[in-house]
């Protein structure tokens, strides 16, 4: 899949091993696995099948249209399916997209 990032800072964290090790050693190994799984998947539907340890799932409420993958006990990598840079909201279409935007890495559990 094609990956874009919401910011240069987030892109550097996810793509540069040195930055990842320096800034987030607590999630480094699993973050690398999640990014590699996204890259290897052809579609979002494939991602949830091929990376079951990431526990990829759709979000709801204020995060409608986003998906999350597990990188630690509470932290998740948040992605948005997109097509030509436009966010895809339809659930069926989301499973067939081949482009995602990494929004953030966060603990959204309150």
C-alpha positions in Angstrom: 0.0 0.0 0.0 1.0 3.6 -0.5 1.6 5.5 2.7 1.4 9.2 3.3 1.8 11.0 6.7 0.0 13.8 8.3 3.3 15.6 9.1 7.0 15.4 8.3 7.8 14.8 12.0 5.5 11.7 12.0 7.0 10.5 8.7 10.5 10.7 10.1 9.5 8.9 13.3 7.9 6.0 11.3 10.5 5.7 8.5 13.8 6.6 10.2 15.1 3.8 12.4 17.4 6.1 14.4 14.7 8.6 15.1 12.3 5.8 16.1 14.9 4.4 18.5 15.8 7.7 20.0 12.2 9.1 20.4 10.1 6.0 21.0 12.2 3.0 22.1 9.2 1.8 24.0 7.2 1.0 20.8 10.0 0.8 18.2 9.8 -2.9 17.4 6.0 -3.0 17.0 5.8 0.3 15.2 8.3 -1.0 12.6 6.2 -4.2 12.2 3.0 -2.2 11.7 4.6 0.1 9.1 6.1 -2.9 7.2 2.6 -4.6 7.3 1.0 -1.6 5.8 3.6 -1.4 3.1 3.3 -5.1 2.3 -0.5 -5.1 2.1 -2.1 -4.5 -1.3 -5.4 -3.2 0.3 -6.7 -2.2 3.7 -8.7 -5.5 3.7 -5.5 -7.4 3.2 -3.9 -5.5 6.1 -6.4 -6.7 8.7 -6.0 -10.3 7.4 -2.2 -10.4 7.0 -1.3 -8.6 10.2 -3.6 -10.1 12.8 -1.2 -9.2 15.7 -1.8 -5.5 14.8 -5.5 -6.0 15.7 -6.5 -3.6 13.0 -10.1 -2.3 13.4 -12.4 0.5 12.3 -13.0 3.3 14.8 -16.3 5.1 15.4 -17.6 8.2 17.0 -15.3 11.2 16.6 -12.8 9.0 14.8 -15.3 7.7 12.1 -13.4 6.8 8.9 -10.2 6.0 10.7 -8.6 2.6 11.6 -6.2 1.7 14.4 -3.5 -0.9 14.8 -1.9 -1.9 18.1 1.7 -0.8 18.9 1.6 -1.2 22.7 -0.8 -1.9 25.5 -2.8 1.3 25.0 -1.1 3.1 22.1 -2.3 2.7 18.5 -1.2 3.9 15.1 -4.1 5.7 13.5 -4.6 5.5 9.7 -7.2 6.9 7.3 -8.0 5.1 4.1 -7.7 7.5 1.1 -8.0 7.5 -2.7 -5.9 10.1 -4.5 -5.4 12.0 -1.2 -9.1 12.1 -0.5 -10.4 10.4 2.7 -12.7 7.4 2.0 -15.6 7.1 4.4 -17.6 4.2 2.9 -16.8 1.0 4.8 -16.9 -1.3 1.8 -14.7 1.1 -0.2 -12.3 1.4 2.7 -11.4 -2.3 2.4 -10.4 -1.9 -1.2 -8.2 1.2 -1.0 -4.5 0.9 -1.6 -3.5 4.2 0.0 -3.6 5.2 3.7 -2.6 8.4 5.6 -0.9 7.8 8.9 -2.6 10.4 11.2 -0.9 9.8 14.5 0.4 7.5 17.2 -1.7 7.9 20.3 -3.4 6.5 23.3 -7.1 7.3 22.7 -8.4 5.3 25.6 -9.8 7.5 28.3 
